[in-house]
Amino acid sequence: MASERKPDPVTASEDKRPGAANVPVPVAPAGTSSTAPADYPPSSPAGQGMFGIQGSGDTSGFGGLVRPQNPIVDAPRPYGGYFDEVRDALEEAYPHFADAIEKVVVDRGELTLHVRAERILEVCQVMRDDMALRFELCSSVSGVDYLGADDRRLHVVYHLTSMTYRRRVRLEVAVSAEAPHVPSVTSVYPTADWQEREAYDMFGVVFDGHPALTRILMPDDWEGHPQRKDYPLGGVPVEYKGAEIPPPDRRRSYQ
């Protein structure tokens, strides 16, 4: 019975798939024998990263990713769970609720109260002290930059926890980059001290009334705020024989 002939290995020039001419493919080694090692021919450069990205130095494939911006709107009631109780308790305890709360959003199992920046300290005071709320802990204060998606692009997010009722809620305020002022909540939640300093350092949000608003991550004389989305992605000089880490768009593309 005649043995079946195996097909020759596919080479880049024979592969008819789109873009295959620039992608290295397995080639059978030449010069193999019992006394000579295999000699692989040099691979042709791929010239592209994952998912067809070319020329940008971005090998992740996400450099051109565009995400649609969904409008943030009030959630319809009933919200479900304890969310309605929290909203009703705050509305009853805080006379300026209608003026202070811009919208109430329920998304992915989280309750977020969007608060006017000038009212955030008052709202936090009520959230902590009212017996029906009792949000005693502020576990996090963080910043977000919605450049191109919101005129008030700089947002500050507060994560509050009620250890009495085992509940969580998020407060969120928004300010513009031209007037990035938000009242400090350190008088209500002392744990916000270093967290507000970090948001100031990274995003440039100024927390009025903070006891010592200085940089906490970057040097005191650093210019700019590195986590703003329009901050230049420059290289970082390293004190080692003049070495420098280049910005992302000038780093080599790994083949």
GIRAUR-V32320 format. One record per residue. N is the residue number from 1. RES is the residue in one letter. PSI is psi as a letter, one per 20 degrees, with the letter a starting at -180 (* if undefined). OMEGA is omega in degrees with one decimal (NA if undefined). Layout:
n=<N/N>
res=<RES/RES>
psi=<PSI/PSI>
omega=<OMEGA/OMEGA>
//
This chain:
n=<1/2/3/4/5/6/7/8/9/10/11/12/13/14/15/16/17/18/19/20/21/22/23/24/25/26/27/28/29/30/31/32/33/34/35/36/37/38/39/40/41/42/43/44/45/46/47/48/49/50/51/52/53/54/55/56/57/58/59/60/61/62/63/64/65/66/67/68/69/70/71/72/73/74/75/76/77/78/79/80/81/82/83/84/85/86/87/88/89/90/91/92/93/94/95/96/97/98/99/100/101/102/103/104/105/106/107/108/109/110/111/112/113/114/115/116/117/118/119/120/121/122/123/124/125/126/127/128/129/130/131/132/133/134/135/136/137/138/139/140/141/142/143/144/145/146/147/148/149/150/151/152/153/154/155/156/157/158/159/160/161/162/163/164/165/166/167/168/169/170/171/172/173/174/175/176/177/178/179/180/181/182/183/184/185/186/187/188/189/190/191/192/193/194/195/196/197/198/199/200/201/202/203/204/205/206/207/208/209/210/211/212/213/214/215/216/217/218/219/220/221/222/223/224/225/226/227/228/229/230/231/232/233/234/235/236/237/238/239/240/241/242/243/244/245/246/247/248/249/250/251/252/253/254/255>
res=<M/A/S/E/R/K/P/D/P/V/T/A/S/E/D/K/R/P/G/A/A/N/V/P/V/P/V/A/P/A/G/T/S/S/T/A/P/A/D/Y/P/P/S/S/P/A/G/Q/G/M/F/G/I/Q/G/S/G/D/T/S/G/F/G/G/L/V/R/P/Q/N/P/I/V/D/A/P/R/P/Y/G/G/Y/F/D/E/V/R/D/A/L/E/E/A/Y/P/H/F/A/D/A/I/E/K/V/V/V/D/R/G/E/L/T/L/H/V/R/A/E/R/I/L/E/V/C/Q/V/M/R/D/D/M/A/L/R/F/E/L/C/S/S/V/S/G/V/D/Y/L/G/A/D/D/R/R/L/H/V/V/Y/H/L/T/S/M/T/Y/R/R/R/V/R/L/E/V/A/V/S/A/E/A/P/H/V/P/S/V/T/S/V/Y/P/T/A/D/W/Q/E/R/E/A/Y/D/M/F/G/V/V/F/D/G/H/P/A/L/T/R/I/L/M/P/D/D/W/E/G/H/P/Q/R/K/D/Y/P/L/G/G/V/P/V/E/Y/K/G/A/E/I/P/P/P/D/R/R/R/S/Y/Q>
psi=<p/p/q/p/p/q/q/q/q/p/r/h/h/i/p/j/q/p/j/h/h/i/p/p/q/p/p/p/q/q/j/p/r/i/i/p/r/q/n/p/q/q/q/q/q/g/j/q/b/q/k/j/p/q/i/i/i/o/j/h/i/j/h/j/p/p/p/q/o/p/q/o/r/p/q/q/q/q/h/q/b/j/g/h/g/g/g/h/g/g/h/h/h/o/h/k/g/h/h/h/o/g/q/p/p/o/p/l/j/q/p/p/o/o/q/p/g/i/j/h/g/g/g/h/g/g/h/g/h/p/h/i/f/l/n/h/p/o/i/p/o/r/q/q/o/l/p/i/i/p/h/m/h/o/q/p/p/p/o/q/p/o/h/g/j/l/q/q/q/p/q/p/q/p/r/r/h/h/m/l/p/p/p/q/j/h/h/g/n/h/i/i/f/h/h/h/h/g/h/g/g/h/i/j/p/o/o/p/i/p/h/m/n/r/q/h/g/r/q/h/j/p/p/r/o/h/j/q/i/j/p/p/m/r/r/o/p/p/m/n/k/j/q/p/o/r/r/h/i/j/q/q/p/p/*>
omega=<-176.2/179.8/-178.6/-178.6/179.5/179.7/177.7/178.0/-178.9/175.7/-176.6/-177.1/-178.6/-177.5/-175.4/-179.6/-179.8/177.6/-174.8/-176.9/-178.5/-174.7/178.8/179.8/-179.4/177.3/-178.6/178.9/177.7/174.7/179.7/174.4/-178.3/-176.6/-177.1/178.4/176.8/-179.8/-177.7/176.0/-178.8/179.2/174.6/-178.3/-178.5/178.3/-180.0/177.5/178.5/173.9/175.2/178.1/-178.2/167.6/-175.6/-173.0/-179.5/179.3/-179.3/-177.3/-176.2/-176.4/-179.4/-177.2/177.6/-179.8/178.2/179.1/178.4/179.5/178.0/-175.6/177.1/176.2/177.8/176.1/3.7/-179.8/-176.6/178.3/179.7/-174.8/179.0/179.7/179.6/179.8/-178.3/-179.8/178.6/-179.9/179.5/-174.8/-172.3/-175.2/-176.3/-176.3/-175.7/-179.4/-173.4/-174.2/-178.7/178.8/176.2/-174.5/173.0/-176.3/178.3/175.8/179.3/176.5/179.5/174.7/177.7/-170.1/172.4/-172.6/-176.1/-177.9/-171.0/-179.0/178.9/-179.0/179.1/179.2/179.5/-179.4/-180.0/-166.1/-177.7/-174.5/179.0/-178.7/174.0/173.2/-170.8/-171.3/167.5/-173.4/-176.4/167.9/-175.4/-179.5/176.5/176.8/178.4/-179.5/178.4/-178.5/-176.9/177.3/171.9/-165.7/-176.1/179.4/174.1/-174.9/-179.4/177.1/-178.1/180.0/172.1/177.3/177.4/-175.4/179.8/-178.7/177.7/176.9/177.0/169.5/-178.1/175.7/-178.0/177.2/178.4/177.5/179.5/179.0/-172.3/-175.6/178.3/176.4/176.6/177.4/-177.5/178.5/177.3/-180.0/179.9/179.4/-179.8/-175.2/-176.2/179.4/175.5/175.8/179.3/177.9/175.1/-177.6/-173.5/-173.1/179.4/174.9/-178.3/-178.4/-177.6/179.8/177.1/-175.8/-178.9/-174.6/177.0/177.3/-178.7/-179.8/-178.0/175.9/-176.2/-177.0/-179.2/179.1/178.4/-175.4/-164.3/-177.3/169.1/-172.5/175.8/177.2/-176.0/179.5/-177.6/175.5/-179.4/179.3/-178.5/-177.9/178.2/176.9/175.8/-179.2/179.2/174.9/-176.5/175.4/-173.6/-176.0/177.4/178.0/-177.3/175.2/-178.3/-176.3/NA>
//
